[in-house]
Structure formats: structure tokens, C-alpha cells
Amino acid sequence: MSDPDLPVGVERRSFDGETRLATRGPPVYGEPTDGEWRAWGPERSKLGGMLELGFDAGLSGGETVLYLGAAAGTTVSHVADFAGPTYAVEFAPRPTRDLLDVAESRDRLFPLLKDARKPETYAHVVERDLDAIVQDVATRGQAAVATRNARFLADDGRLLLAVKARSEDVTADPDDVFADVLAELRGTYEVLETERLDRFHEDHLGVVATPK
Ligand SMILES: C[S@@+](CC[C@H](N)C(=O)[O-])C[C@H]1O[C@@H](n2cnc3c(N)ncnc32)[C@H](O)[C@@H]1O
């Protein structure tokens, strides 16, 4: 059944008697499938967790997306199932090899072996006025990454960010880390919604923001 709060192309469907988010596309990581549909587990994906928790992500389907921290493509494969052109940035060569395999069967997914801290290195490839940036980079300086990449977003675009506290400082209280990251983000973005993702991802904060 389609759900008005979810993007077109994302549905809640039953897999082995359990209702789960799902997208339609070739399977990628051994996830349960039902015909063309593949389960999107919130415990495997920060964006999946944000949708499961009811964040207003501003996604309706068909968006242009820049995905930062794509790794081997677990989450970005689901994004490319329901979005339009999806640019996937990952700087580690090993997962990028798997990401290339994922992109083989998805003609809207464009993997880029690039450093998300250096958007000037992919600015000639990625289009402007994007609808969404999804960010899940496990690195220090997550607010700076979001700020530097804001140039790609449309004025009414959305940043969908998962902040990993331990990537900023392993010893600090996560709440202090989140406060610092949000303060820095607010230089460039208006923060619309925040909620901790601990139900699925320990010491992570989900953030929805839009350019100021
Ligand atoms: C938690 S994993 C991402 C998981 C992925 N988003 C998913 O749900 O399928 C974080 C990824 O960020 C990547 N990363 C960290 N710093 C980066 C940077 N500066 N530029 C690009 N990728 C980066 C890491 O190599 C790692 O693959």
C-alpha cells in the first residue's frame, strides 16, 4: 500500500509476516525480497531509519539527489530505486568497487570516487539545484561537509543528514557533539527537524535542514 508520508516508490510491505519499508529494484545485499520489491531495513540504513521514525524528509519520489558517503551502496541503491538522477560520492576505493556493481543495474545511479570534503573535485559532474542531499559520512567535520556541499542544493532543497557522534569525538557526550554540529550547520542551513536515531543507530542524530 502506498503511504502518503513516504515518497512514491517507497511502500510498507509484508516480508515473512513483518511489515517493512521497501523499494522496487534488483537486490543488493541479501535483503528479503518479494517479487520486484526489496526490504529496506532501518537498522541497515540511517535514511531508512529516519523514514521509519516519521521524519518529514520532503521526498515525494523522482528527486535529484547527491548522496555523500555511499559506501557499498546499501542505502543509495534504495534511493536510486525511487529517486531521479542520484550522484553517489564515496572516497574509499574498496566499497566503491561494490557500488559500481550496484550502479550497473541502476541507470539513474552515478558513483563518484571522490572526497566529500572537496566538492570542487566533482562540481563539474554534479548538477545544480538538486532536490536533496543525503549525508552519511563517518568522518570528523560532518557539519563542514554539509556546508561545503550546500552549493548543489536548490533554495527549497533538503539536507537529510545523519550525524555520527563518535566520528567527531569518541569521548565527548553525544548531546554536546550534536549541539556543536547543529550550531555550525545553522551558519548555512535552517534546521527543520532533529531526532536521535538510537532505536536503530546508536549515538546518531537525524537532521532535516534547508538552505538559509
Ligand atoms: C557509515 S558509512 C556509509 C553507509 C551508507 N551511507 C549506507 O547506508 O549504505 C560511511 C561512509 O562514509 C565514507 N566517507 C567518510 N569520509 C568521507 C569523505 N570525506 N568523502 C567520501 N566518503 C567518505 C566512508 O568511507 C564510509 O564508506
The ligand as an SDF file (V2000), in Angstrom:
LIG
                    3D

 27 29  0  0  0  0  0  0  0  0999 V2000
   28.5090    4.7240    7.6490 C   0  0  0  0  0  0  0  0  0  0  0  0
   29.2610    4.5080    6.1120 S   0  0  0  0  0  0  0  0  0  0  0  0
   28.0040    4.8610    4.9440 C   0  0  0  0  0  0  0  0  0  0  0  0
   26.9250    3.8240    4.8050 C   0  0  0  0  0  0  0  0  0  0  0  0
   25.9880    4.1480    3.6720 C   0  0  0  0  0  0  0  0  0  0  0  0
   25.5380    5.5230    3.7210 N   0  0  0  0  0  0  0  0  0  0  0  0
   24.7690    3.2570    3.6350 C   0  0  0  0  0  0  0  0  0  0  0  0
   23.8350    3.4790    4.4150 O   0  0  0  0  0  0  0  0  0  0  0  0
   24.7290    2.3560    2.8100 O   0  0  0  0  0  0  0  0  0  0  0  0
   30.2190    5.9680    5.9510 C   0  0  0  0  0  0  0  0  0  0  0  0
   30.9810    6.0660    4.6510 C   0  0  0  0  0  0  0  0  0  0  0  0
   31.4870    7.3880    4.5320 O   0  0  0  0  0  0  0  0  0  0  0  0
   32.6790    7.2990    3.8110 C   0  0  0  0  0  0  0  0  0  0  0  0
   33.4040    8.5590    3.9820 N   0  0  0  0  0  0  0  0  0  0  0  0
   33.9810    9.0330    5.1130 C   0  0  0  0  0  0  0  0  0  0  0  0
   34.5460   10.2190    4.8670 N   0  0  0  0  0  0  0  0  0  0  0  0
   34.3120   10.5110    3.5620 C   0  0  0  0  0  0  0  0  0  0  0  0
   34.6520   11.5880    2.7230 C   0  0  0  0  0  0  0  0  0  0  0  0
   35.3350   12.6220    3.1920 N   0  0  0  0  0  0  0  0  0  0  0  0
   34.2480   11.5550    1.4280 N   0  0  0  0  0  0  0  0  0  0  0  0
   33.5590   10.4990    0.9450 C   0  0  0  0  0  0  0  0  0  0  0  0
   33.2040    9.4330    1.7000 N   0  0  0  0  0  0  0  0  0  0  0  0
   33.5760    9.4420    2.9980 C   0  0  0  0  0  0  0  0  0  0  0  0
   33.3790    6.0700    4.4020 C   0  0  0  0  0  0  0  0  0  0  0  0
   34.3810    5.5700    3.5270 O   0  0  0  0  0  0  0  0  0  0  0  0
   32.1850    5.1250    4.5640 C   0  0  0  0  0  0  0  0  0  0  0  0
   32.0490    4.2890    3.4410 O   0  0  0  0  0  0  0  0  0  0  0  0
  1  2  1  0
  2  3  1  0
  2 10  1  0
  3  4  1  0
  4  5  1  0
  5  6  1  0
  5  7  1  0
  7  8  2  0
  7  9  1  0
 10 11  1  0
 11 12  1  0
 11 26  1  0
 12 13  1  0
 13 14  1  0
 13 24  1  0
 14 15  1  0
 14 23  1  0
 15 16  2  0
 16 17  1  0
 17 18  1  0
 17 23  2  0
 18 19  1  0
 18 20  2  0
 20 21  1  0
 21 22  2  0
 22 23  1  0
 24 25  1  0
 24 26  1  0
 26 27  1  0
M  CHG  2   2   1   9  -1
M  END
$$$$
